[in-house]
Amino acid sequence: MQAVKEDYNLDEQAKKIGLIVGVPNEIYFCSTSHVSEVYVEFIKGQWVAWRESFIPNTNQRTSYKSVSYTHLTLPTSDLV
């Protein structure tokens, strides 16, 4: 059986699902509307996702919602 090595490039995978790379391998985000954005960030060994909404044409946040916290382990070794 042939060994298969799978490399996971988080930045490329994030781009494929429509996220913008903020800091490579650390923070990703996307706009869900003209007043709302979703962020995904690697903080203290876990991925954290949240949504923020703003007053149009300002930087003033109107709401914040924590979406998810998860530990993510990606396989980096050869698979047999």
Sequence and secondary structure as in RCSB ss.txt:
>XXXX:A:sequence
MQAVKEDYNLDEQAKKIGLIVGVPNEIYFCSTSHVSEVYVEFIKGQWVAWRESFIPNTNQRTSYKSVSYTHLTLP
TSDLV
>XXXX:A:secstr
   B     HHHHHHHTT EEEETTTEEEEEEETTEEEEEEEETTEEEEEEEEE TTS  EEEEEEEEEE     
 S B 
